[in-house]
Each structure stands twice: as C-alpha cells, then as structure tokens.
Amino acid sequence: MRKTHQTKPLSKAQSANAQNGKHKVAKVSQEKILQNLREILAYIGDDPNREGLQETPMRILRSWEKIYGGYKQKPQDVLKTFTEGSCEEMVVLKDIEFYSTCEHHLQPFFGTISIGYLPKDRVLGISKLARLVEVYARRLQIQEKLVAEIADSLMQTLQPHGVMVVCKAKHMCISSRGIEKHNAVMVTSAIRGAFKKLEVRSEFLEMIK
Ligand SMILES: [Zn+2]
C-alpha cells in the first residue's frame, strides 16, 4: 500500500522554529530519567533488576545521543552557501538514507529522501544536503513535517527558484503493531516555488526515478 501526502508550507512560527531549532526543553536529571526507564521496564511486565536489563536504561540513554542528536544542531550551521560555481541547472541529491523517530509512537521510521533545487545565485556543497537531512531526521518527527522543514530551510537559506523534497519510508509503528502490511511505504513530498510547474517537477521526478 502506498499513501501519498503533500505538505503545505509551514506557518511563520513553525518555520522560525524549524530554522532556529528552538524548543521548550525542561531540564531533567540523568538519574531521574534512568529511574523512569526502570519504571517503564517494570510497567511492561519485566524485572528491571534482572541481569539482562540492569544496564538497559543507560544503553537507551546513550542511544538517544545519536537518535535525537538533531536537537543540538542548527540548519544554518550546516547550510553554508557560496556563489562561486553557481549554476541555473537543477541540483539533485537522490536516495539519501535516513533514520528518524515517529513522534506519535516513539518508534523508528526510515527510508530515503531525495532533494532537488533550482539555484538562483547560490549553491550548497552537495554533502550539506545530506547533513541537513540529519539535522531534521534526528528528532521526533512525522514524515510530513520532515520534508516540509527540509524544503523550507533550503528556501530560506539558499533562496533558490524552487525546492522539492520526496521521502519514502517504512514505519515501525505500522508494521510492529500489525496494523497494515509490513511492506507499506509512505511517500510524502514538499513542493516549493518553481517545482509547482509541471515541467520542472517532471524533470526532478525523472531524475530520482
Ligand atoms: Zn507512529
């Protein structure tokens, strides 16, 4: 099964949030989090004190540094633009692998993201697009917001003629709970500026096929 969603541009507030990476964060001590995780283990019916689970809260905590590392990064740190070597041809980076976490179930969703933009005066190093994906994927996300945040931060930083982002992903919250087929792929896209024109969009879709 395939679901296709297109995202609207973010509101001003959402988009400012996307740019600054600012979130209301309450500081919680590590000891309290470890205790909470032990309680979760007990709640699901296991014994947090048995040998195999003793170090589990700490392992989970360490894994969060990578999984949620995007909160510590700002898109503007990644998106250094330059005018030299800029062109008017479409720039495409296809099938960037990503791993993210669904904000509704705290379960992984993962797949690929393809990004295209039509430069005006400025371009980016191509590896920067992959780093931008990391900034937004390594947070709690929904797939619709992920593509929108990537597209909007490129529009604001690069000010190109247009941007398009396509994401294809599998959601563990769907397959692990047995709601739908294991191979269901969700497809979302964000279309900005010149990519609203059919011929531009077609060129991009042909390139990422
Ligand atoms: Zn979910």
Residues whose N, C-alpha, C, O or C-beta is under 5 A from the ligand:
A	BS01	ZN	C102 H104 H105 C173
